[in-house]
Amino acid sequence: MTKSSGTPQLRLPRLRDIGWKLWDPIGLLGPEDNWQDEECAPFADEYDAYLQTAAVMLRRGEERRRVVDYLVQVEAVHMGLGERTSSRKRAEDVADAIIGDKGLWTH
């Protein structure tokens, strides 16, 4: 019998639920859409890298403020959308949801 390494793994579907519900800076989903819908499949992973980075930063003990700044920077600069009035609040909501989701990582 082999032992698992014990390294926690990120549960990507849960992280996507957070990102699509609270962040979606490009606005790809409408209010009634879900990233799991068949018509959304081509772009379901659109925000994965950013959200995974944010989740790992928080897991490693990075300050919430730095994670929020990171997400705002991604949206404003990397995506070229500029910082909008909703940018910081949405990033804060994502950070708080990641922090609050005790099932986001396997144990």
Phi and psi in degrees as a GROMACS rama.xvg file:
@    title "Ramachandran Plot"
@    xaxis  label "Phi"
@    yaxis  label "Psi"
@TYPE xy
-98.1449  144.017  THR-2
-90.764  143.217  LYS-3
-74.9705  157.59  SER-4
-68.3672  -16.26  SER-5
80.0455  1.87343  GLY-6
-75.6731  120.022  THR-7
-62.3135  141.813  PRO-8
-113.139  143.034  GLN-9
-76.4135  133.625  LEU-10
-88.5505  95.4569  ARG-11
-57.6902  -42.7989  LEU-12
-57.962  -38.1564  PRO-13
-66.2597  -41.4255  ARG-14
-64.9311  -40.9119  LEU-15
-62.0684  -40.6444  ARG-16
-54.9907  -45.1337  ASP-17
-63.3856  -52.0279  ILE-18
-62.5061  -45.4685  GLY-19
-70.7015  -35.0913  TRP-20
-74.481  -40.474  LYS-21
-106.535  -18.3589  LEU-22
-116.486  -76.6374  TRP-23
35.1339  61.6996  ASP-24
-61.7792  -28.9155  PRO-25
-79.0076  -23.3618  ILE-26
77.9987  41.6587  GLY-27
-74.0887  -29.5657  LEU-28
-102.783  140.393  LEU-29
-81.4578  172.924  GLY-30
-59.7057  -29.2032  PRO-31
-97.9891  -3.31408  GLU-32
-83.246  160.08  ASP-33
-135.85  139.104  ASN-34
-59.8621  -19.6141  TRP-35
-85.0563  -8.17429  GLN-36
-63.8274  145.011  ASP-37
-55.4578  -40.4832  GLU-38
-70.4979  -13.5623  GLU-39
-95.1792  -8.05068  CYS-40
-51.9653  -40.0006  ALA-41
-61.7848  -23.0488  PRO-42
-125.291  17.8447  PHE-43
-58.2267  -29.5824  ALA-44
-95.1727  10.9884  ASP-45
-51.1693  -40.3351  GLU-46
-106.774  4.01737  TYR-47
-52.1341  -50.5377  ASP-48
-60.2335  -42.0192  ALA-49
-67.849  -44.8657  TYR-50
-67.5937  -39.0073  LEU-51
-63.498  -42.2994  GLN-52
-59.9262  -45.7251  THR-53
-61.0665  -44.2795  ALA-54
-64.1951  -42.3355  ALA-55
-66.951  -40.8022  VAL-56
-56.7443  -47.7417  MET-57
-65.9129  -41.1309  LEU-58
-62.6205  -33.15  ARG-59
-83.188  1.95209  ARG-60
93.6984  10.8078  GLY-61
-61.8212  144.683  GLU-62
-62.388  139.604  GLU-63
-51.6037  -42.9655  ARG-64
-57.5539  -39.6261  ARG-65
-68.9122  -35.5501  ARG-66
-69.0501  -42.3357  VAL-67
-60.8532  -46.6338  VAL-68
-58.1234  -40.9801  ASP-69
-59.4605  -49.9165  TYR-70
-64.4365  -38.4147  LEU-71
-64.1996  -42.4507  VAL-72
-62.7237  -42.4802  GLN-73
-57.4376  -49.3885  VAL-74
-65.6341  -49.0806  GLU-75
-71.9994  -45.8822  ALA-76
-100.751  -56.7432  VAL-77
-62.9969  -44.8581  HIS-78
-83.1352  -12.8259  MET-79
72.7369  23.958  GLY-80
-92.4477  -9.56094  LEU-81
73.1928  161.365  GLY-82
-83.8005  118.857  GLU-83
-99.5575  168.634  ARG-84
-60.8158  -27.2229  THR-85
-91.7116  -8.41182  SER-86
-58.2132  -52.6949  SER-87
-66.3747  -42.0024  ARG-88
-62.7779  -44.0529  LYS-89
-64.7822  -40.7061  ARG-90
-64.6776  -40.2442  ALA-91
-63.3486  -41.8002  GLU-92
-62.5268  -40.155  ASP-93
-64.5514  -48.3004  VAL-94
-58.9694  -44.5119  ALA-95
-64.1634  -39.548  ASP-96
-66.9498  -39.7018  ALA-97
-63.948  -45.7059  ILE-98
-60.895  -40.8211  ILE-99
-81.1398  -14.0768  GLY-100
-86.8996  96.2869  ASP-101
-71.6532  -12.3339  LYS-102
-103.286  10.9564  GLY-103
-68.9399  -29.4229  LEU-104
-114.56  142.386  TRP-105
-72.2042  160.93  THR-106
